Amino acid sequence: MLSARGLVRRFGDAVVLDGVDLDVLPGRMTGFVGANGAGKTTTMRILLGVLAPSAGEVCWDGRPVTAADRRDMGYMPEERGLYPKQRVAEQLVHLGRLHGLGTQEARASVGSLLERLDLAGRADDRLDSLSLGNQQRVQVAAALVHGPSALVLDEPFSGLDPLAVDAMASLLREEVGRGVPVLFSSHQLDLVERLCDDVVVLAQGRRVAAGTVPELRARGGARTRLEVGPGAGGDVGDLGWLRDVAGVDVLDVDGPRALFTTAEPGADQRVLAEALRRGPVRAFAPDEPSLSEVFREVVR
């Protein structure tokens, strides 16, 4: 397990991280989300030893992380850090050897990764001759080439088309399947919601929420969506009357559609009974907020 406790980072008088705790569990994919400037990249750099914390510590399997531990990890920075004029396979093999692989082992790993990422035909091309999306794929291959013990990826899906996203997601699931802790940051919250087991939300250098996607969705309590149809006279109903029902907190009303929560048992059934008394009901069902909605709420 890769973890951090009480991370603080100051740049002069500016506090960029303020007591951040983080757990990236083996065999689970953790999404790291936050607005620009929230502190995600700084946290990742500290995890990998690129930056030192002003306070706090990083641990691996419950003990302080060592340089040897970090050498086995895979890191993809947000800024592309490979050699633009060097050939793709050549530099990936070189990076594999720096991580301790033999030449043949490194070549086999590179060949397999480039095949999986649909880059086998570009192995002998210079990196700067590739599109930005393909350069991104090579950057991920560099993080994976040595079979890392943990993966820390800063915006790995940025600039990728849907097919490339699927290929990347498949590779990361394989790493998770072999027990690797995987942490990645992304502004694509729908992708985080689809792929991740756990999510950590940062705002202004502080952790403001963490948990599984279902746990985060449940933070605001159970929500119900109601939609009514035209009455006997053909008029579309107006659900404004919901605001006067005891025990009901109306989140949104738009004519015949409403979203609400209830503060006491049985209040939702009173709402349904009243709606049916007034006319036909087209929909009455639990409503789960998206991760984007949760994010907006917790960083507000």
C-alpha positions in Angstrom: 0.0 0.0 0.0 1.2 3.5 -0.9 0.1 6.1 1.7 0.7 9.6 2.9 0.1 11.1 6.3 -0.2 14.8 7.1 1.5 16.0 4.0 2.3 19.7 4.1 4.1 21.6 1.4 5.0 25.3 1.5 6.5 27.4 -1.3 7.6 30.5 0.5 4.5 31.8 2.4 2.1 29.8 0.2 0.7 26.6 1.7 0.1 24.3 -1.3 -0.7 21.2 0.8 -2.2 21.4 4.2 -2.3 18.0 6.1 -3.2 15.7 3.2 -3.8 12.0 4.0 -3.9 9.5 1.2 -4.2 5.7 0.9 -3.7 3.9 -2.4 -4.6 0.2 -1.8 -3.2 -2.8 -3.5 -5.3 -4.1 -6.4 -7.5 -1.0 -6.4 -7.6 2.0 -8.7 -7.8 5.4 -6.9 -8.9 8.5 -8.7 -7.3 11.8 -7.5 -9.5 14.8 -8.4 -9.6 18.5 -7.8 -9.7 21.8 -9.5 -6.6 23.3 -11.1 -4.2 24.3 -8.3 -5.7 22.0 -5.7 -2.4 20.3 -5.0 -2.7 17.0 -6.9 0.6 17.3 -8.9 2.5 18.5 -5.8 1.1 15.5 -3.8 2.2 13.1 -6.6 5.6 14.5 -6.8 6.1 14.1 -3.1 4.9 10.5 -3.3 7.6 9.7 -5.9 10.3 11.8 -4.1 10.5 14.5 -6.8 9.6 17.0 -4.1 10.2 16.8 -0.3 7.3 17.6 2.0 7.5 20.5 4.4 5.9 18.1 6.9 4.3 14.6 7.0 5.5 11.4 5.5 5.1 8.9 2.7 4.8 5.2 3.5 5.1 2.0 1.6 3.4 -1.1 3.2 3.2 0.8 6.5 6.8 1.9 6.8 8.6 5.0 5.6 9.2 4.8 1.9 12.8 4.3 0.7 14.6 5.2 -2.5 14.7 1.5 -3.4 10.9 1.4 -3.0 10.5 4.3 -5.3 12.8 2.9 -8.0 10.2 0.1 -8.4 7.3 2.4 -8.8 6.0 3.8 -12.1 5.4 7.5 -12.5 3.9 9.5 -15.4 4.3 13.3 -15.0 1.7 15.6 -16.5 4.5 17.3 -18.5 5.9 15.0 -21.1 9.4 14.0 -19.9 10.8 11.8 -22.6 13.4 12.6 -25.2 11.6 14.1 -28.3 14.3 13.3 -30.8 15.0 9.7 -29.7 13.2 6.7 -31.2 10.3 5.4 -29.3 11.4 1.8 -28.6 15.0 2.8 -28.1 14.3 5.1 -25.2 11.7 2.7 -23.6 14.2 -0.1 -23.6 16.8 2.3 -22.1 14.3 3.2 -19.3 13.5 -0.4 -18.7 17.2 -1.1 -18.2 17.6 1.8 -15.8 14.9 0.1 -13.7 17.0 -3.1 -13.7 15.7 -5.1 -16.6 18.0 -7.0 -18.8 18.2 -5.9 -22.5 16.1 -8.8 -23.8 13.6 -8.5 -21.0 13.3 -4.8 -21.6 12.8 -5.3 -25.4 10.1 -8.0 -24.7 8.3 -5.7 -22.3 8.5 -2.7 -24.8 7.2 -4.8 -27.7 4.3 -6.0 -25.7 3.3 -2.6 -24.5 3.6 -0.9 -27.9 1.4 -3.7 -29.4 -1.2 -3.2 -26.7 -1.1 0.6 -27.2 -1.4 0.2 -31.0 2.1 1.8 -31.5 4.0 -1.3 -32.7 4.3 0.3 -36.2 5.8 3.5 -34.7 8.5 1.8 -32.6 11.4 3.1 -34.7 9.9 6.6 -35.2 11.2 9.7 -33.3 8.9 10.7 -30.5 8.4 14.2 -31.8 7.0 12.8 -35.0 4.0 11.3 -33.2 0.7 13.0 -32.4 0.3 14.4 -28.9 -2.1 11.5 -28.1 0.4 8.9 -29.2 3.1 10.7 -27.3 0.9 10.3 -24.3 0.6 6.6 -24.9 4.4 6.3 -25.0 4.6 8.2 -21.7 2.3 5.6 -20.1 4.4 2.8 -21.6 7.5 4.4 -19.9 5.7 4.1 -16.5 4.7 0.5 -17.1 7.8 -0.9 -18.8 9.5 -2.4 -15.7 6.4 -4.0 -14.2 6.0 -1.4 -11.4 5.1 -2.1 -7.8 2.8 0.9 -7.8 1.6 3.4 -10.4 1.2 7.1 -10.0 -0.1 8.8 -13.2 -0.7 12.5 -13.6 -3.5 13.1 -16.2 -2.8 9.9 -18.1 -6.0 10.2 -20.3 -5.4 13.8 -21.3 -5.7 14.2 -25.1 -6.6 10.6 -25.9 -9.4 9.6 -28.2 -12.0 7.1 -27.0 -10.3 4.0 -28.4 -7.0 5.0 -26.8 -8.8 5.6 -23.5 -10.2 2.1 -23.7 -6.7 0.6 -24.4 -5.2 2.6 -21.6 -8.0 1.6 -19.2 -7.5 -2.1 -20.1 -3.8 -1.9 -19.3 -4.4 -0.2 -15.9 -7.0 -2.9 -15.0 -4.4 -5.5 -15.7 -2.0 -3.8 -13.3 -4.8 -3.7 -10.7 -5.5 -7.4 -11.4 -1.9 -8.3 -10.4 -2.3 -6.3 -7.1 -0.7 -3.0 -8.0 -1.9 0.1 -6.3 -2.8 2.6 -9.0 -3.3 6.3 -8.4 -4.2 8.7 -11.3 -5.4 12.2 -11.5 -7.9 13.4 -14.0 -10.4 16.2 -14.7 -12.6 13.7 -16.7 -14.9 12.8 -13.8 -17.1 10.5 -15.8 -13.9 8.4 -16.5 -12.9 8.4 -12.9 -16.4 7.3 -12.0 -16.3 4.5 -14.5 -12.8 3.2 -13.7 -12.0 3.8 -10.1 -12.6 1.8 -6.9 -11.8 4.8 -4.7 -11.7 8.5 -5.1 -9.9 11.3 -3.2 -11.0 14.9 -3.7 -8.6 17.8 -3.0 -9.6 21.4 -2.7 -7.2 24.3 -1.9 -4.5 21.8 -0.7 -6.8 19.9 1.7 -8.5 16.5 1.4 -12.2 17.3 1.5 -13.7 13.9 0.6 -12.5 10.3 0.1 -14.2 6.9 -0.3 -15.6 4.6 -2.9 -17.9 6.1 -5.6 -21.1 4.7 -3.9 -19.9 6.2 -0.5 -19.4 9.6 -2.0 -22.7 9.5 -3.8 -24.4 8.7 -0.5 -22.9 11.8 1.3 -25.9 13.9 0.5 -28.5 11.3 1.6 -31.1 9.5 -0.5 -32.6 11.5 -3.3 -35.8 10.9 -5.2 -36.8 12.0 -8.7 -40.4 12.6 -9.5 -42.0 13.4 -12.9 -45.7 13.8 -13.4 -47.7 13.7 -16.7 -50.6 15.7 -18.1 -53.8 15.7 -16.1 -57.3 15.0 -17.3 -57.5 18.4 -19.0 -54.2 17.9 -20.8 -52.3 20.4 -18.7 -48.8 19.4 -17.6 -48.6 19.3 -13.8 -46.5 21.8 -11.8 -44.7 20.3 -8.8 -44.2 23.6 -7.0 -46.6 22.2 -4.3 -43.7 19.9 -3.2 -42.2 22.8 -1.3 -45.2 22.8 1.2 -44.9 19.1 2.1 -43.6 18.6 5.6 -40.3 16.6 5.8 -39.4 17.3 2.2 -36.3 19.2 1.0 -36.8 20.2 -2.6 -33.5 20.3 -4.5 -34.8 21.3 -7.9 -38.2 21.8 -9.5 -38.7 22.3 -13.2 -42.4 22.2 -14.0 -43.5 18.5 -14.0 -40.0 17.3 -12.9 -38.5 17.6 -9.4 -35.7 16.2 -7.3 -36.0 16.1 -3.5 -34.8 14.5 -0.3 -36.8 13.5 2.7 -35.9 14.2 6.4 -38.4 11.8 8.0 -39.6 8.2 7.4 -42.6 7.9 5.1 -42.4 11.4 3.7 -41.5 10.1 0.2 -44.7 8.0 0.2 -46.8 11.0 1.2 -45.3 12.8 -1.8 -46.2 9.9 -4.1 -49.7 9.7 -2.7 -50.3 13.4 -3.2 -48.8 13.3 -6.7 -51.1 10.4 -7.7 -54.1 12.3 -6.2 -53.3 15.2 -8.5 -52.8 13.2 -11.7 -50.7 10.6 -13.4 -47.1 9.9 -12.3 -44.6 9.1 -15.0 -41.6 8.5 -12.8 -40.9 8.1 -9.1 -37.5 6.5 -8.4 -34.3 6.9 -6.4 -31.7 9.2 -8.0 -28.0 8.9 -7.6 -25.8 12.0 -8.1 -23.0 11.7 -10.6 -19.4 12.1 -9.4 -19.4 15.5 -11.0 -22.3 16.6 -8.8 -20.6 15.3 -5.7 -17.4 17.1 -6.7 -19.2 20.4 -7.1 -20.8 20.0 -3.7 -17.7 19.0 -1.7 -15.4 21.7 -3.1 -18.0 24.5 -2.8 
